[in-house]
Structures are given as C-alpha cells and as structure tokens.
Amino acid sequence: MIISASYRTDIPAFYSDWLFHRLGAGYCRVKNPYSGRPIRVDLRRQSVTGFVFWTRNFGPCLERLAELRAFGRPYTVQFTITNYPRSLEAAVIDPRKAVEQIRRLNSEVHPKCPVWRYDPVVFTDATDLDFHRRNFETLAGSLEGAVDEVTVSFATIYRKSERNLDAAAERHGFFWSDPDHSVKTALLEEFSAMAASHGMTLTICTQPQFLSSHVEEARCVDARRLGEIAGERVDVPLKGNRPGCACHESRDIGAYDTCPHGCVYCYAVRRRDMALARYKAHDPTADALVPLDPEQPALLPLLE
C-alpha cells in the first residue's frame, strides 16, 4: 500500500515526530472522515510500498533523511510553493527556503522525488492574471533543473472555502473571484509554455475539464514515479480518492482541521483557530494524529 502523508494536513511540517514514532511502532490509527469509523493502518516495512508526502515545508524531515532512507521504501514529495500574499497564506515559509528544500530533495534523495505544486490558483485583486503570470514564471525559473513536473489546479470554492475567503477579504480589504472556464484555459496555456521553457511538464489535478494537448493529467500518487526512484516496477492499481482523480491507490494517514498554515482557501481546514488548538494539543507519541475518542467532536467531511 502507498501511504499518503497527507493531503488532509501537512505532516512533514508539523507532525514529523508523530510520523517517525508511528513508523517505529509499525501502525497508526486514522478516522474515516465520512463514517467516523477508526481504521488501523499497517506501517510495517513489508506492508508499505512507498510514501507520498504533501507539504509546504519539508524541513523537519530533511533533518531525518537517514531514517527515511533506512526504512527502505521510495517516496515522492508533492511540494506546494505559491508565493501568495500573507492575507491568503498566513504562516507558510519563505519561497526561497522552499526552493532550497526542493533542490536538496533532488540532490540528496532522487531527481524524481520532488514535484512542484502551484496549487490552487486563487484569483483576487492582489493575485490577478498578471500576478500569476509573473509569479509562476519566477518560481519556475528558480526551480529549473530541480523538478520535471509542476501540478496546478484552480481553487474549488466549497462552502467552508467561501466563508474563509469572505472573512479574509473583509479583514484585509481585498476582493476575490472565480473566473470562467475560458480565462482559466488561456492561463493554463501560458503556464504550459513557461513550464516547458524550464524543463517541466504541466499537469492538472482532479480537473479533467482543463486537459488539452499541452496540459496533462496529474497523478499525484504515482506508482510509476515511485518505481523510477526504487529502480523497480511498483504495481499498485489506479484508484482515485474523488471524482476526476487519476492517482494510484493509497491510504491517507492525516486528519482534517489540523494544519495551522492558515491558507484561507484551504479545503481541509474549517477554521484556523481550531487547527491551531489541535496542533498545540497534539501528542506525538499517540497512535492517532488527533484523538479518536467517540466523545471528541467528529471531523466534518471534506466537501462540507
């Protein structure tokens, strides 16, 4: 089984101690966010095919590369760098540090290990089309030679996302919008040309309506990439985690409402104060990232 750690929260940035404790113990427990049922996930070496880490800051794990190497399984890192204003991203690391980390992953782990995510594309009066053109080109240039793929998507405005964007817009004095399909398609064509000029393939995550001859389907959990790192074929079936997802099958070990980065467009956090409280109360020696006691408030479903 491929272990996803995690599209529900940033485990490398905030919960790396917990991760290494669980690898040592050989298992963890997670709560199914829809049914609420606790699930035991086998993390023994013989049961793990590989890992996909999702992060904005791999720094805590970079200091423990020897332990990851000793575990003996390949891993990729889906590394988000967007360089948005603090009004949208309250507490992410400086993009220059993030670029440096990606370059270390390329040189110290494997050239196929890091994948850059410019994701999601959010439109405000401070992050308009011109901003995205300049910003994407600058970041792509800084990452040339360090990644061969950049994955993008356009922000999906769930109810929680709309509430958080509205609150941030009122607090910081900006306007946000969700442009029509033609605007997004044209921007993707520009992104594709920029990416190609820096040796990258542009892929789009879980939004097949934007596929074209220049925009490929993203496979964020990618057994093929893991196989290239491992030097042998990795046989895992295709099984996306939601409609439109082209990923190989995986088991995610994160929990919603636990990432304190404070990105107001995030689908995985209802309120940052809740995420901060859970982060501060987190026990790195526990078998679950958040308490699974039935008396604890249940996590709301992803699309709430």
Secondary structure, DSSP 4 states (H G I P E B T S, - for coil): -EEEE-SSS-HHHH-HHHHHHHHHHTEEEEE-TTT--EEEEE--GGG--EEEEEES--HHHHTTHHHHHHHT--EEEEEE-----TTTBSSPPPHHHHHHHHHHHHHHT-TTSEEEEEEEE-EESSS-HHHHHHHHHHHHHHTTTT-SEEEEEEPP--HHHHHHHHHHHHHHT--EE---HHHHHHHHHHHHHHHHHTT-EEEESS-GGG--SS-EEP-SS-HHHHHHHHTS-----B--SSTT--PBPEEE---SS--TT-BTT-SS-S-HHHHHHHHHH--TTSSBSS---TTSPPPPPTT-
